[in-house]
Amino acid sequence: MYMAKLVENNLGAVNLISSTTNVTGDIITESDIRIDGILLGNMNTKGRLLIGPNGKIEGDVQCKSAEIEGEIKGKILVEELLSLKSTALFSGDMVTGQLMIEPGAVFSGNCKMNKIQRE
C-alpha cells in the first residue's frame, strides 16, 4: 500500500508516512519528512528526516539532518546532525557532519564524520 500525506504549516510542507502505511520504492522530496510506517527503498530529502519510534527504513538515506527513534538498515548520509535517540536501531554505514547517540541506542556498522557536500 502506498500513501503519503502532505501537511502544510508556516514552516513549509512536511510529508508524513503514517504508522499504517508501507511504501515500497524510492522517495525523493525537497521538504522535511516524518516516517512512522515502513519504507522499503531509498530516501532522499533536502530537508530533515524524522523516523518515529515505530518507523522503519530498509534502504539508503540522504538528508540534511536526521532524528532517528525507529530503525534503519542501510547507508545514511547526513549533511549536518544525525541524532540517534534511545530507541533507535541502526545497522549499516553512516557518514555525517555531526553525530549524537543517546544511551540505549543500538548502532552496528561504520561511522565517518566530516563536512559533507551534496552531489
RODO-187266 format. One record per residue (C-alpha): residue number from 1; x, y, z. Coordinates in pm, 1 decimal. Last residue first. Layout:
BEGIN
 seq        x        y        z
 NUM        X        Y        Z
...
# end
This chain:
BEGIN
 seq        x        y        z
 119   2647.2   1596.6   -521.2
 118   2577.3   1716.6   -172.5
 117   2870.5   1840.0     34.1
 116   2953.6   1669.4    359.1
 115   3181.1   1802.4    631.4
 114   3326.4   1502.3    809.5
 113   3233.0   1215.5   1037.2
 112   3267.7    855.2    924.6
 111   3080.2    577.7   1100.9
 110   3082.5    203.5   1039.7
 109   2831.5    -61.0   1138.0
 108   2611.7   -164.3   1429.6
 107   2445.5    110.0   1632.1
 106   2193.8     47.1   1912.1
 105   2051.7    341.6   2106.2
 104   2017.2    287.4   2480.8
 103   2226.4    587.6   2583.3
 102   2170.4    869.9   2332.0
 101   2389.0    898.2   2022.1
 100   2468.1   1240.1   1873.1
  99   2665.9   1267.2   1549.9
  98   2785.2   1565.9   1346.8
  97   2873.5   1611.6    978.5
  96   2758.1   1262.9    890.2
  95   2855.9    946.1    705.4
  94   2684.1    633.5    830.9
  93   2723.8    266.3    746.7
  92   2479.0     -7.2    833.0
  91   2252.2   -122.9   1114.2
  90   2079.6    141.1   1322.4
  89   1826.0     69.8   1596.9
  88   1696.9    382.0   1771.5
  87   1500.3    373.6   2099.9
  86   1748.9    593.5   2292.1
  85   1757.2    856.1   2014.4
  84   2011.8    850.8   1732.8
  83   2071.5   1209.6   1618.0
  82   2243.9   1278.4   1286.4
  81   2340.2   1644.9   1257.9
  80   2452.7   1821.2    936.2
  79   2494.7   1679.2    586.7
  78   2359.6   1331.6    665.1
  77   2447.8   1027.2    450.4
  76   2287.4    702.8    567.4
  75   2366.5    350.1    447.4
  74   2128.3     63.8    512.7
  73   1902.8    -82.0    781.1
  72   1728.5    194.5    973.7
  71   1502.2    154.3   1276.0
  70   1295.2    381.8   1499.8
  69   1377.4    692.6   1705.4
  68   1603.7    851.6   1445.3
  67   1645.6   1227.8   1412.3
  66   1801.5   1330.0   1082.9
  65   1958.5   1633.7    917.7
  64   2017.9   1745.3    556.1
  63   1921.3   1411.9    405.7
  62   2041.2   1107.0    211.2
  61   1916.0    759.0    304.5
  60   1989.6    412.5    166.9
  59   1745.4    126.9    213.5
  58   1537.0    -55.1    473.0
  57   1360.5    222.4    659.9
  56   1149.8    167.9    972.2
  55    913.0    376.1   1181.2
  54    773.4    250.4   1512.5
  53    962.0    500.2   1731.6
  52    927.6    779.2   1471.5
  51   1180.7    838.0   1194.5
  50   1241.8   1208.0   1140.2
  49   1418.6   1330.3    827.3
  48   1501.3   1698.6    782.5
  47   1520.6   1868.9    445.0
  46   1695.5   1815.5    111.7
  45   1538.3   1472.0    108.6
  44   1644.9   1140.1    -42.6
  43   1502.8    812.7     88.2
  42   1577.7    471.6    -65.7
  41   1350.9    169.1    -59.0
  40   1141.7    -45.3    172.5
  39    978.1    231.0    375.7
  38    772.4    130.5    679.5
  37    537.3    345.8    887.0
  36    604.8    637.0   1123.2
  35    826.5    820.8    874.9
  34    841.6   1200.1    903.5
  33    955.9   1412.1    611.1
  32   1100.0   1760.2    566.7
  31   1091.4   1917.7    220.0
  30   1255.0   1879.4   -121.6
  29   1143.8   1520.3   -164.5
  28   1263.0   1196.7   -324.2
  27   1111.4    867.9   -206.4
  26   1223.4    533.1   -350.2
  25   1008.0    222.6   -368.9
  24    792.3      4.3   -145.9
  23    588.2    209.3     98.2
  22    400.8     61.5    396.5
  21    142.8    280.4    571.3
  20    -48.8    222.0    896.3
  19    208.0    414.0   1103.3
  18    174.8    720.3    881.3
  17    416.8    838.7    612.8
  16    413.6   1214.2    662.5
  15    548.2   1487.1    434.7
  14    605.1   1835.8    574.5
  13    547.6   2142.1    354.6
  12    656.1   2487.7    461.4
  11    741.0   2639.0    800.4
  10    400.5   2807.9    834.6
   9    227.8   2472.0    805.2
   8    102.0   2248.0    525.9
   7     67.3   1872.6    580.2
   6    113.6   1631.8    290.0
   5      7.3   1271.4    344.8
   4    180.6    989.1    163.8
   3      8.6    665.9     66.8
   2    134.9    347.0    -89.0
   1      0.0      0.0      0.0
# end
